[in-house]
Amino acid sequence: MKTSISFKLAKIARKVGYDFHSHNNDAVVAMQREIGELGDSGINFLISIDRDGSWYAESTNVDKIISGGDKQNEIDAMIKDAIFTYYGVDPQHSVNSLLRSTGDTSTVKQMVQMTA
């Protein structure tokens, strides 16, 4: 997960108008180039949701991008955090608007077991 304090301070700075010029950051440019090379589908995730509401997401076309959490409403933000972390983007440049979701953003696979 992002360095919490750095991320929060950068978020506050952006709210008061400071521009980190994240779109010009080398790590961001490299990340966007590599994601662009994946074609229209971008990075795909398989999301498994357990009965207790916890979830686990793993990229199906880029190795080692994994995330998870307790609240389903955090899935999008946590997946974006995992992508930024995977590509080595510093917290001040981890702006969700740099990543966009298109179409169906996830395939949900629910695991249900039969009881005897």
C-alpha positions in Angstrom: 0.0 0.0 0.0 1.2 3.5 -0.6 3.1 5.3 2.1 0.1 6.6 3.8 1.5 9.9 5.1 3.1 10.9 1.8 -0.1 10.0 -0.1 -2.3 12.0 2.3 0.0 15.0 2.2 0.1 14.9 -1.6 -3.7 14.7 -1.7 -4.0 17.8 0.5 -1.4 19.7 -1.6 -3.4 18.9 -4.8 -6.6 20.1 -3.1 -5.1 23.5 -2.4 -3.9 23.7 -6.0 -0.3 22.3 -6.1 0.5 20.4 -9.3 3.1 17.7 -9.0 3.1 17.4 -12.8 2.5 13.7 -12.4 1.7 13.2 -16.1 5.4 14.0 -16.8 6.8 11.7 -14.1 9.1 9.0 -15.6 7.5 6.2 -13.7 4.0 7.4 -14.7 5.0 7.7 -18.3 6.6 4.2 -18.3 3.5 2.8 -16.6 1.1 4.3 -19.1 3.2 3.2 -22.0 3.3 -0.4 -20.7 -0.4 -0.5 -20.1 -1.0 1.0 -23.5 1.0 -1.9 -25.0 -1.5 -4.3 -23.6 -4.0 -3.0 -26.1 -7.7 -2.1 -25.6 -8.2 -4.5 -22.8 -5.5 -3.0 -20.5 -5.0 -4.8 -17.2 -7.6 -7.3 -16.4 -8.5 -8.6 -12.9 -10.3 -11.6 -11.6 -12.0 -10.6 -8.3 -13.1 -13.2 -5.8 -15.5 -12.2 -3.1 -15.9 -14.3 0.0 -19.1 -14.7 2.1 -17.8 -12.4 4.8 -17.4 -9.6 2.2 -13.7 -9.8 2.0 -12.3 -9.8 -1.5 -9.1 -10.7 -3.5 -8.2 -9.4 -6.9 -5.4 -10.7 -9.2 -4.5 -9.5 -12.6 -5.1 -12.2 -15.3 -2.7 -10.7 -17.8 0.1 -9.0 -15.8 1.9 -11.2 -13.3 2.1 -10.2 -9.6 -0.5 -7.4 -9.5 -2.6 -8.5 -6.5 -4.8 -6.7 -4.1 -7.5 -7.4 -1.5 -9.5 -6.0 1.3 -12.4 -6.1 3.6 -14.8 -3.7 2.0 -16.2 -4.2 -1.5 -16.7 -0.5 -2.1 -12.9 -0.1 -1.9 -12.1 -2.5 -4.8 -11.5 0.1 -7.5 -9.2 2.3 -5.3 -7.2 -0.7 -4.0 -6.7 -2.1 -7.5 -5.4 1.2 -8.7 -3.1 1.4 -5.6 -1.8 -2.1 -6.5 -1.1 -1.0 -10.1 0.8 2.2 -9.0 2.8 0.1 -6.5 3.6 -2.5 -9.2 5.0 0.1 -11.5 6.9 1.9 -8.8 4.9 5.2 -8.9 5.7 7.4 -5.9 2.7 8.3 -3.7 2.6 12.0 -4.7 2.2 10.9 -8.3 -0.4 8.1 -7.6 -3.4 10.1 -8.9 -6.4 7.8 -9.7 -7.3 9.9 -12.7 -4.1 8.7 -14.4 -5.7 5.3 -14.6 -9.1 4.9 -16.2 -11.5 2.0 -16.1 -13.3 1.1 -19.3 -16.3 -1.1 -19.8 -16.8 -3.9 -17.4 -14.1 -3.1 -14.8 -14.2 -6.6 -13.2 -15.4 -10.1 -13.5 -16.7 -11.3 -10.2 -16.2 -14.9 -9.3 -18.1 -16.0 -6.2 -17.0 -19.0 -4.4 -19.9 -21.0 -2.9 -19.5 -24.4 -1.3 -22.3 -26.9 -0.8 -23.0 -28.1 2.7 -24.0 -31.6 3.4 
